[in-house]
Amino acid sequence: MNSESLENLHRPLIESSKSFIDYRLETVLTDRELPYLRRIYLAMMIEMKFLFHLAAPAIFVYVINNGMSILTRIFAGHVGSSQLAAASLGNSGFNMFTYGLLLGMGSAVETLCGQAHGAHRYEMLGVYLQRSTVVLIITCLPMSLLFIFSKPLLNTLGEPEQVASMASVFVYGMIPVIFAYAVNFPIQKFLQAQSIVTPSAYISAATLVIHLVLSWIAVYRLGFGLLALSLIHSLSWWIIVAAQIVYIKMSPRCRRTWEGFSWKAFEGLWDFFRLSAASAVMLCLESWYSQILVLLAGLLKNPELALDSLAIW
């Protein structure tokens, strides 16, 4: 089968849904027998229904991902109040910092993949995915130093010695999750650009169950502490990453957009980094406000109580 036949074979998988929506919208808007407001209402309902099928699974994915972080802190609270305060400080002070930064940088893939998909240059989606992953992994290398030297950094910021020591233990187990973010966020944007959102929702939901079971076993059966909980959190994120990679390689929906690893991924890394950094600025500013609040809470007279309260909030 030649390349033209292959393109004609897979084009309906990518374009049929949107083409059908466009046809329905055009039919409704050009139907002069319907009142004007009725046509607008029907067009809005058609578009909202289409967007709901895309947005609902994507929202569900982010809710589930945030739920894993909440579950980790809940189980830390069952270990002890000091552990809950340490998990809250470690999660908000370090984990959310990297989460917001890498999510923002990974968002550059969404724009580029959307443009490539609209121009029918489907092979470039895979190149952009790889290029973004390389840039984010390189960014993770200096960021991991913040996790490694978390204890002296927290002491320098004036956090209590006991809370800083326990938070650093929690943070050490979160180092693998940094690199999981670097791979996961470009994959999510790569799939969303092709309107593939439901598989990620199923994967995240299954991983949440695994995360819950492993955390329960670690705390109630094995009696482990903060380090085990943070390592389980990292493991759960890598399960999500591995499952999505398998889906991309196996699914016929990604056959044209993923053609395997390419050396083009290493071209123009600096320009891609600048684009990624620009897209991360606004999202980082939004997330850093709450992180600064958590760091300031650790400076109060009763830091454990304040941090425990923020963990519940």
Steps between C-alpha positions, in 0.01 A plus 500: 500500500654834396514812717206665323277199561612487863414868543155449351446201727574680824371848419142412615631391838632849563271731309159334477377613841584865450374495140167360614468772765580768242237355268234502771584856600484621141168321448344659808633850439387506136150367567294813433178329604611507864486823705835672544522446876401135454786452253748659741376282785527177297847595376613567857366164619676314217830670575466457877423131461809455285718696742361309797620170357848652474510712814340262749768225476776763500360660815461157654869427436614813685259430787634145534861618486429750775315226690816291520680787670209545742496127581872509575447780751199324652704189569783718631249643747420146617868451576512810719434874519868583449506277194193676361667839549817373332307353206306824458819705502682261267211470258409868480853638535678272255270260313245760391782733397628245249146392406397852401826575321513179297126508422540852367805408294323191367210717385715625212446160339125562489542808280756346266319167470173678430662700219668191355176303516307777328765514225477120456867460595418214731856367527607826669277428800731216600806718443358778718416244768857372508651848483293621791586192704872559443471867600301419814735221609798735464309757707440236768873447559568834676154492660583169669774682691227693683362166621841363594587808706148552631598480869762779503274704273207470742727581793621809317140609449444475877290185514512305831777240517272202565253588226782576255668165570183300451399701193840433341448125545167530321657711226777248435240241401341752260811538283389230249166674453675807353611297199159334478348847460754574225376203298132507594403858418625496138321167451174645631523802268598272210187291553271797563607660171354192330182507714615183677408557864298203622792250520692734733192523722473120527872470570490767772194344665662154510822649636311680775365165621850351493634803685234467768566129553879539514479793742263306727732198504805718569341681795270244662664169413869574478518802730707709261526877521543810286771370270290199398197720431696738279661209314155350439386836368793502259430141397136584425602780266740271317221246459295769326793590277575137407135424422467805274821411315367149437173649373679732257706216358213254475202714404412542129382853581863607548642311204551808286605735779751264662760360262760406760797686642658762278820703509288803414409508869844647572470781246415852614498413870588855610215657302265235633621569854428871465150427373439254785633741762272778375195275521595400855527850647130576549413156638795512740397837637153361577633195686780677686256717693366202696848353541628821658202485736603150612861609558381798705275272706810308606633816664205539740521425873336160460620393155371142520145613567515763226641261242251228598218748449631599157533133406127455567420820313 
